[in-house]
Amino acid sequence: MGFTDIPFLKNSSSYKLINKGFSTDVKWCVDEKYLLRISPTIDVKQLEEQAFLTNAVHAIDPRIPYVYEVALHKGHAYMILDYIAGENGEIVLSTRSDALQYKIGQQVGQTLRNMHSIPAPIDSPTWEERWTRRVELLSPRYEKIAGQNGRYLRVLSFVQGHLHLLKGRPSHIQHYDFHPGNILIQDDQFTGLIDMQKITYGDAVNEFYKMEYFNVPVSITYSRGVLDGYHNNNPIPKNFWELHRLYAAIHILSAEVWSNEIALNQQEKFKKYTVFTMDQFDDFKLLIPKWYARGTDD
């Protein structure tokens, strides 16, 4: 199969289907140089917005792929971007030493810091309005799922009692789907942050809302490296932990609603992640999660 009818790829010769990840896009590696993503929709505008934000970050960090073209092909929107070589971090990290995991985490944290340096346009919707509304929509659905489970209900109570922390929070570009499966590692170096379909503007601290669900269970050492590298190895400020704790709690609402209403086959897995997150924050009585605080005593 070839895509020589796409002008940008007219001289290409090799195509390799990539059967990885959870995206509904069909992905092809072209000549080991380009990644062709074919969307199931015809929404070119959405891909153009992704490309604009992605290229803005690429301009200051080459570990973000560059988008060359967005257009339509046989009724589907497509994007052509850099193919970044490397292995999936979710698979590779556990096979490396603690020192190397931490080093890779530092590199990833630096890329995220670069990404978050780009502010949203002044006329963007305020983060406080967007996320207060999000919690308002999730709350009754989560409450129904929680039932009489006092521990689950305490999460909702905590969120509702701390929404004031969102007031005045600025928005910057964020990846919005940050987890080890979206980082690439080659020759023991972080080579790229990929899968930019959710890239958006938001509170930079919100980038880490999945830490306790999908990052820490893979590698605590790597996760510590991410946060330390992100903060340039300076002490992490109290307001970061206050916001991270709130976003981790809001993510429990979102994840439980999603697994109970849509991804029914994921219920048990997400329940395990939910309990793990609550344990790490001692039901949100702790400011700093146990997985990070424990490392400060080493």
Secondary structure, DSSP 4 states (H G I P E B T S, - for coil): ---TTSGGGTT---EEEE--SS-SSEEEEETTTEEEEE-SS--HHHHHHHHHHHHHHHTT-TTSPPEEEEEEETTEEEEEEEPPP-EEHHHHGGGS-HHHHHHHHHHHHHHHHHHTTSBPPTTSPPHHHHHHHHHHHHHHHHHHHHTT-HHHHHHHHHHHHSGGGGTT---EEE-S--SGGGEEEETTEEEEE---TT-EEE-GGGGGTTIIIIITTT-HHHHHHHHHHHTTTSPPPHHHHHHHHHHHHHHHHHHHHHHHHT-GGGHHHHHHHHHHHHHHTTTTT-SS-HHHHGGGG-
